[in-house]
């Protein structure tokens, strides 16, 4: 069995220092946006991330569905690992260009759009890394990006999850209170 990488928190502390801090003001273009997902699909997503992370590597998934006004409705989940060899490591994962084209074809066939993505980080730090910010899957205003701590090993809690949305000037990180109003699972 391969050796498991442990960050010891050093890299995450470094990344935390070089990222943009959370903004207090909610940009007007996403002021009323929300993400709706059924409890069953959310549970399936979280369990899939936890399983694919295996306690030592990042894992990710893409949510697809429909956008109506300010509401993004999640209808399907596509795990990176199922789309391609995501080359998941302790601090990174990768979705190949071939996998993206395969996904885009599936979306066209289902008449769906990219709604958001969700991925794991190894520790409690749940901001978007510079790699996350620069290698975005979708640049549409209102696209969601969630980050789950501890490789998804702990129970889901919106208060410990990084909830980010694409704006016209980059990413906005919702604070815990706002995040709990934006992510609707019912």
C-alpha angles and dihedrals in degrees: 000000000000124000114264117233118227120193096201086211094277096111093042091052089051092049091048090057095053100047128090114263121242115280120235098207117071109226111245094234090066100026094119102029122132137178118221122198131161116248089241094054092044091051091047090050094049093046090048092051092047092049094046092046089055089196095289113057141049118259131187145193138192123225118213133184136097138320119214115180106306096343123094112199117203113214104159140022125214116192116215090225091057093049095050146329093295093196088227114194134171093278106018149031133188136214110208123229089242090056091049092054090047090051093047090054091052090050092051091049091050095039090236135134135215107273103173148315134236129197141166133249124199099240140016095292106106105169119115112269120226087258090054091049096046098042099050120167093213132017096194113131106251096033110141128224120186126187121202118201130229094025089290093292094128128068116278115269121169089207092065096040121094107236114193134171130195114246132179089268102041133283127342118205112211116219118236095268094049093043091056090054094047103047107066119187112178 
